[in-house]
Structure formats: structure tokens, C-alpha cells
Amino acid sequence: MKRTGIQLVVVYGFASLAWLALTAAWLVHHSEGIQYWGLAVLWTGFVVGTYFFIRSCVRSIRQSEQDVQMKSKDRTAEGGDKEGVSMHWDDLASKDLLESFMRQTPDAISMLDVHGNVFRVNEASEMIFGYTEEELIGAPMPFVPEYLKEEVDYYHRQVLAGKRIIGLETVRYHKDGRLLHISLSMSPIYSDNGQVIGIAGSARDITEQKKVEQRLRQKEAKYRLITENMTDMICIYQPDGTVAYASPSHEAVLGYPNERYKELYRRFELVHPDDLEMVRKAFRNIQTQNEMITLEYRFKHKLGHWVHLETRTKPIVDESGRLLGALMVTRDISENKRAEELLRQSDKLSVIGKLAAGIAHEIRNPLTALRGFIQLMQSTAEDKRYGEIMLAEMDRINGIVSELLMLAKPQAVKYQARDIRDIIRNVLSLLDSQAILNDIQIHTHFDKELPLISCEDNQLKQVLINLCKNAIESMPEGGDLHVEAKSLSDGTVKVRIRDTGYGIESARIPKLGEPFFTTKENGTGLGLMVSYKIIEEHGGSIKIHSEPMQGTMVEVILPALSSVPIFPLKDEALDAV
């Protein structure tokens, strides 16, 4: 500003002198025109007056600049940082600037003396903390919690020693008792001679920000708890194939540490060769078409066997539709595959049973007649050797028919300790789609603690599949299927399967389980017969209770392993009454 004032003097002074010179030259040239002297005198007076007026204005501007200029002197700490500013607080311009700043800023501004007493606050401070200026002036800040006063004293001493505190996150109390989160900054106030005469504090209310951060942390903790404890494998990968996140369940299910999955394409090395091209094509489609895909494939476990996986991959896109990555949820469906295979085998056995029943019916009836006639002929024949041979061959044919009927009989295998709840869940997951198609609701209820049983799980699955399928087929118009498992005081485990179907007449119940006795229109009776045999081989029993139009209840009793401790329920969320 000083330099500007000087420039104005030079410019306007030069202009005034130029006008004087031009006027004098014109008068000399027109000396004969004495009539113009009056006009010349007026013009010269105007120019000279303008010159002195402008010079006076410039001096006034320079003087005003000097009067309102803030005198500041940087104070340098030991580390070289600026620690504060010395000001003439009595300057009119400085006061106006300070007042304007304190009125306009949304932050709470407080000025304290060296003893920590308040001598100035702004309106924002009253709005944030609830205390008026009259309540605060001349006393320490009342909104500081008691347990933080030692901390406040420590920071005050630091500031009075010339330090600055920037962005300290702490808490204060509102006048109504609410706890506020604030971001606090403090700087020393210097006098003209460089002495610290007070503390300037600026507080910003960040309570809402802290609440949002807390909610985000809670959500993150909840989702992390879910992803890190669920059996499904969660993976988030970027368009270049880099894996951004892989849940710990990968190692639990597949045996490899998570470092193995830093790149998605490294996983392709472990995909079964027969499924590899299908997997590659599916992932190319999601990158080019942004479509959700579902695929099943085999993946090599760390121990060397193949694991059947089902993967659902959903693209992650921004508002413009640009692909940011993909979310991949994978689960182990090996048990489901084995259960499906068991169901297919059960269906095959059912077909074989029907075929065997037909063969037995067609063959045994003529065999019975032939055997009777041979025995009659043998009683009158002189040579009975031929009759004995024929009878022996007929017995052999009858044995072949009996062996054909027993093709559906389960093979003897090794018994192992199993949790009956896991077997039931696998069976119900397999039959769930059939139940939905028949408008049947499946309800399960398991005791929270159940002992293990000794069984061959495939055989036991076959029994439960037969019983549950019978229940579903008895409700062609829909209904409810209840499956329960509970521990009995006599050291056994009871599985109860109850439906709301047509029911069975009481006279037919004792015949259930006999070969070829069935209540179904196209049944053979072999499925229930095989189920009875399997449960008997497990040392258990089957009880059936039913009434017409009241539904049927089947109870399977199995011995528990007395040497095995009781195991708590793994997942109560799957139970529903």
C-alpha cells in the first residue's frame, strides 16, 4: 500500500506539471490573443488545485495505511515452527477483523488468561456448550469433565510455554449434561514484547461425526463377525483379478492359507481340468456383461481330494455402471452331492424293487404250481431221481428270485460316531425343493444338547429319505412336515417325523415293513422294509402311529454313544417350532 501511494503522487504530479507546460506553451504561441489571458489563468488555477488535492489524498491514504497496519512479529520455537502472533489489539481495524471472525466462525472460540480464566467467548461457543458469555467470563471453563482437568492443566502449561495444540479430540459437557465430542486447537497469545499473555482456543463439535464413526465400526464389526465365522467362503476381487478380501473360511474348507488367494486366477490352477473351461468362461462373462453367475465345479483340497463347490458371483458397479469388482460367495456342497447320489441310488433301488416284485409275482406263481405237480408225479413214479432234480432246480430258481428282491438291501459298512442333526439337515436340504413344489412347510426342532450316535450315515440318510418322502407323498395338496430330534433318559436318541397327510388305517399299521405291503398306489413296500432292516442293524427300532385324515407320526429310536460327551446345538437359527 505504501508503494501504491508513492506511485499515485508521481503519476498525478507528472500529469499536473504536463498540463502547466502545455498551457504556458499555448499562451506564448498566442501572445497576440490577450483576450485569452483570463481563461488561461482559470485553467492554470484548476490544474494546480487538482495537483495539490490529489497529493493530499495520497498522503491521507498512506497515513491511514500506517495507522491500521498490524504490527506482527513471528515468534520461532526451538524446533523452528511459528508458535504465535503478537498484535496491537487496540488497533481499530484489528478489532473489527477479530470481531467479524469470531461472529462468523461456526467453531467455539474461547480466550483465557494465564490462570485459565475466560475473558472472551464468541456466540458459537454459547450455542455449542450452552453457557452464556456472562456465565463464563472471569472463571475457569465449567464444561470440562472433572476427570479431564489434570489433562487440561497439562495442555495449558504446554501452550503457555509457547507450544500449539492442533486437532486434539476430547470430550466436554453441555450445560444440560450431554457429553460432547470436540476437536480442540489451542495457541498462545503474545503481547507486543513477545510475552505470552493468554490462550486462544478453538473447539469444533464432532459429536455427530463420532456417532457415525461408531455406527460404522459396529457395522464393520458385525459384518466381520459374520464373514469370519460363517462356513460360506466370501471373496471380493478387483477387475484385474487381485483379491481384496478372502474370509478365513477358505482355509477351514479348502485347507489353504488365505495368502494362496491373493490373485483370483491362481485359484484356476486348482480347479478340476474338466470344469476349468466352464469356470474361465463364466468369469469372463461377468467382466464383460456385468451379470450375476452361479456355477458348480470341483476344487482340489490341500489334502488331495476334490471338493464340490457352488459359487455365486455378483458384480460390484458404480453409479455409471463401471465394474469396480465382484463379490463371490462359495459354499461346500460335497455333502449335498453325496446326498443327491444317495437319492438317485434310492430311486434306482425303488425301480429295482418294482422290477423284482413283478418278476417274483410272474415267476413264483408258476413255480408253485410246477412244484406241486412234480411232487404229485414223484409220489407215483418209479424212478424218483428226476423229480428230486427238478425240485432242486426249482428251489434254485426261487433262490435267484429272492436274491433279486434283496438287491435293494444296504451293504454292511463301518459304523462311525455322527451327529444326528447334521444328517437330518442334509436330508431336508435335499428334499426342500420337492417340499416347495408340493406346498409343504418343513419345521425342525432339535434339543440344544444331543449325544452322538454310532451309525453308517449313508444308510441312516437312506432311512430318513424314505420316511420323509413317504410323508411328503401323503400330502399331495400341501401341509406341514415336522422333524424333531431329542435325547431320552434311557440313553437313546429319538427322531420323530410327523406329517398332516391322509394317514393310515390302524389295521394296516402292523403290516407295514412287510415285503410288498404298501399303502401307496404304485409302491412296492420295499423301501419301508429296507428301512426297518437298517434300523434293526443299528440296534434301534421304528414305531408308527397314524389315524385316517389325522396324519402319520414315525418315531425312530437309536442307541446313543454313552462314552461320547453331549454336544451342544451348532446352529439354533436353523430350528423353528
Summary of the structure (lengths in Angstrom):
residues: 577
radius of gyration: 48.8
end to end distance: 86.8
largest distance: 189.0
contacts: 1616
relative contact order: 0.05
helix: 49%
strand: 24%
